[in-house]
Amino acid sequence: MPATKTTVEINGFVVRELRIRDGLSVQALAAQIGVQRPYIAKIELGHSTRVSPKVFNALLSAFSITDRRVLLSNPHGANELEATG
């Protein structure tokens, strides 16, 4: 049986654009989802590309997003092997 992924690959650029669209500072977004400001900065800069499901869901809620694919790094779920082959 395959292992269950415990983190979600996220698109930091989209997080940044949504935060700016909503007029939130990095500190305000961090406080809203319950993490430290440097963590949000790392996500937005692409230094942290995976987040816990709890943080992912908190971001969806903070931005009022109903389609989780908006924040995913690979929203269409293309198989990496297909992309290279």
Residue frames relative to the residue before (quaternion, step in Angstrom):
aa qw qx qy qz dx dy dz
M 1.0000 0.0000 0.0000 0.0000 0.00 0.00 0.00
P 0.4418 -0.7129 0.4715 0.2727 3.65 -0.76 0.97
A 0.5410 -0.6242 0.4618 0.3230 3.54 -1.17 0.68
T 0.4379 -0.6750 0.5307 0.2665 3.54 -1.12 0.70
K 0.4332 -0.6808 0.5196 0.2807 3.58 -0.91 0.87
T 0.2519 -0.7903 0.5444 0.1250 3.53 -0.93 0.93
T 0.7280 0.3101 -0.2291 0.5669 3.57 1.28 0.06
V 0.3337 -0.7233 0.5733 0.1920 3.54 -1.30 0.38
E 0.3659 -0.7127 0.5511 0.2334 3.58 -0.89 0.93
I 0.1171 -0.8353 0.5368 -0.0198 3.54 -0.65 1.20
N 0.3912 -0.6958 0.5545 0.2354 3.56 -1.21 0.60
G 0.3128 -0.7998 0.4893 0.1520 3.57 -0.21 1.30
F 0.5991 0.5645 -0.3637 0.4360 3.58 1.08 -0.68
V 0.6552 0.5034 -0.3090 0.4709 3.57 0.97 -0.84
V 0.6061 0.5462 -0.3535 0.4576 3.59 1.01 -0.79
R 0.6677 0.5044 -0.2982 0.4592 3.58 0.88 -0.96
E 0.6736 0.5004 -0.3008 0.4532 3.59 0.86 -0.93
L 0.6635 0.4907 -0.3064 0.4745 3.59 0.96 -0.80
R 0.6257 0.5337 -0.3360 0.4590 3.58 1.02 -0.79
I 0.6707 0.4829 -0.2916 0.4816 3.58 0.92 -0.91
R 0.6208 0.5534 -0.3316 0.4453 3.59 0.98 -0.85
D 0.7340 0.4160 -0.2180 0.4905 3.55 1.00 -0.88
G 0.4754 -0.7086 0.4151 0.3156 3.59 1.29 0.05
L 0.4497 0.6904 -0.4481 0.3468 3.58 1.15 0.58
S 0.3881 -0.6580 0.5837 0.2753 3.54 -1.15 0.63
V 0.6514 -0.4792 0.3923 0.4384 3.56 -1.27 0.24
Q 0.6502 0.5274 -0.3099 0.4506 3.58 0.95 -0.87
A 0.6637 0.5077 -0.3066 0.4558 3.59 0.93 -0.88
L 0.6558 0.4935 -0.3164 0.4757 3.59 0.95 -0.83
A 0.6386 0.5319 -0.3256 0.4508 3.57 0.94 -0.88
A 0.6658 0.4959 -0.2995 0.4702 3.58 0.90 -0.91
Q 0.6526 0.5366 -0.3121 0.4345 3.57 0.97 -0.85
I 0.7770 0.3277 -0.1921 0.5019 3.61 0.95 -0.76
G 0.5419 -0.6855 0.3668 0.3191 3.57 1.28 0.08
V 0.5826 0.5268 -0.4059 0.4673 3.58 1.04 0.81
Q 0.5974 -0.5591 0.4324 0.3789 3.57 -1.31 0.11
R 0.6499 -0.5487 0.3734 0.3702 3.57 -1.16 0.66
P 0.6634 0.5087 -0.3423 0.4289 3.67 0.81 -0.81
Y 0.5996 0.5682 -0.3640 0.4302 3.60 1.11 -0.59
I 0.6395 0.5031 -0.3217 0.4843 3.60 0.98 -0.81
A 0.6367 0.5277 -0.3278 0.4569 3.59 0.95 -0.86
K 0.6537 0.5122 -0.3136 0.4605 3.61 0.95 -0.83
I 0.6297 0.5217 -0.3304 0.4714 3.57 1.02 -0.77
E 0.6960 0.4895 -0.2787 0.4454 3.57 0.79 -1.04
L 0.7111 0.4431 -0.2552 0.4826 3.59 1.04 -0.72
G 0.5230 -0.6662 0.3941 0.3568 3.58 1.27 -0.07
H 0.4589 0.6793 -0.4516 0.3522 3.59 1.24 0.27
S 0.7242 0.2118 -0.1647 0.6352 3.56 1.24 -0.43
T 0.0906 -0.8446 0.5275 0.0112 3.56 -0.28 1.26
R 0.7331 0.3190 -0.2116 0.5621 3.57 1.28 -0.14
V 0.0813 -0.7849 0.6137 0.0263 3.55 -1.04 0.82
S 0.5918 -0.5540 0.4378 0.3888 3.55 -1.26 0.34
P 0.6304 -0.5225 0.3997 0.4122 3.58 -1.18 0.38
K 0.6072 0.5624 -0.3498 0.4389 3.59 1.08 -0.70
V 0.6797 0.4617 -0.2848 0.4936 3.61 0.90 -0.92
F 0.6241 0.5453 -0.3371 0.4466 3.59 0.97 -0.84
N 0.6909 0.4720 -0.2762 0.4728 3.57 0.86 -0.96
A 0.6232 0.5316 -0.3354 0.4653 3.58 1.08 -0.70
L 0.6382 0.5102 -0.3234 0.4773 3.60 1.04 -0.75
L 0.6225 0.5314 -0.3393 0.4637 3.59 0.96 -0.82
S 0.6733 0.4956 -0.2811 0.4712 3.55 0.94 -0.93
A 0.6557 0.5301 -0.3148 0.4357 3.60 0.89 -0.93
F 0.7517 0.3634 -0.1973 0.5138 3.57 1.04 -0.79
S 0.3892 -0.7416 0.4547 0.3031 3.61 1.33 0.06
I 0.3263 0.7428 -0.5040 0.2960 3.56 0.93 0.98
T 0.2213 -0.7866 0.5637 0.1206 3.56 -0.86 0.94
D 0.7011 0.3921 -0.2541 0.5386 3.60 1.17 -0.48
R 0.3531 -0.7924 0.4627 0.1826 3.57 -0.19 1.30
R 0.5506 0.6361 -0.3920 0.3722 3.61 1.16 -0.46
V 0.5158 0.6571 -0.4111 0.3649 3.59 1.18 -0.48
L 0.7700 0.3669 -0.1879 0.4870 3.59 0.93 -0.85
L 0.5366 0.6561 -0.4021 0.3463 3.58 1.19 -0.25
S 0.5302 -0.6270 0.4733 0.3190 3.54 -1.12 0.73
N 0.7786 0.1487 -0.0609 0.6066 3.55 1.06 -0.78
P 0.1313 -0.8759 0.4572 0.0807 3.59 0.49 1.19
H 0.7083 0.4490 -0.2734 0.4711 3.59 1.12 -0.48
G 0.4240 -0.7515 0.4264 0.2712 3.55 1.32 -0.02
A 0.2370 0.7905 -0.5317 0.1902 3.59 1.12 0.58
N 0.4672 -0.6689 0.5083 0.2754 3.52 -0.96 0.90
E 0.4944 -0.6824 0.4507 0.2945 3.58 -0.79 0.99
L 0.6215 0.5433 -0.3459 0.4460 3.59 1.06 -0.66
E 0.6325 0.5273 -0.3267 0.4638 3.57 1.04 -0.73
A 0.6562 0.5307 -0.3091 0.4385 3.56 1.01 -0.81
T 0.7355 0.3998 -0.2361 0.4934 3.60 1.04 -0.66
G 0.7104 0.4977 -0.2609 0.4238 3.55 1.14 -0.45
